[in-house]
């Protein structure tokens, strides 16, 4: 051990003083943040060819914008290493391409969180977890990349709770929610290859989500049974605010192999879920959600003055607008029949917001690693 | 609240209406728009689950405040 290493000889009281300073200024999600100096910031900005003043996400309704420099400051505050920064940038670009964040979803009572899915070789380079405990804690890259986005939302846009963030309850995912796809144990092409990128590319897919619902299905070897369990989870009435919903189905490798051994592709799963994620009219009516509003297409009872006349008879009502409203991702350990439905916000369908990670920046990571 | 401020700045008399639990956000939004003292009507919560008659009652109750802020008192 080098005793001259400043990490060892630093005055701990000074470190605490710096941490308290940031907390007092409100530049935190409640957990301690890492102090940021101009020289440390420069290490982050060196990882991108983009100018510090480039705007990544603008919210004209708040008269505020997040620049590359602000993204770097908040990534450093969050505890990211500089080599994570290209992933953070790609995440911001994907969130800017999602329809909800620029339109003010983070001021909404719904209380959505950013959800990031990382694909490609960058996962190994930065140690991003895609295996056991993938939604849990314990991995710096997952913990701090997701947090970098949330700190940017709090600090750059001022979207703080009890101020401009009006979330009724929010979600624990608002601390951080960043996973890698477990491509190595997936029987199918990875998410980014499914939407046109090369498997050797790295990419970040980002959407806003409300909840992450867990599915226990350890008992079955029958793909239709497993898919029916997932469809039943997707179609819970409590998730329905709009006419339809959307979902990222995160299968663990054991469930993914169960499907693939039976010859199911990702598209087969999506088609099955589109056909079977449905509620009976009676189930919807019991929850007062059988009709939709003529103005907002939100669900409400048939006797509401804004309700459109009911269509389609007494048959089941689909809760997905298309097979494309479902994404299938493989993540977690292949050690039990446990998967999850991540409830992405909004009806969706079509390619998800996805950004290829800047290869020049990735090269910088390799050469300096 | 932002809409009310923008309409007023465009020269159109406007009154913003929020329910009581949104007071903190209303103040934060007014501050973000450089108009920290912006006056608005605050009414009881909720609205989304009210019947048509209850909605009408809410409107009747807020009308004096609304007209006062528009500078149109006594024109009911």
Interface residues (C-beta under 8 A of the other chain):
Chain A: X61 X62 X63 X64 X107 X158 X162 X163 X164 X166 X305
Chain B: X2 X22 X24 X25 X28 X29 X32 X33 X52
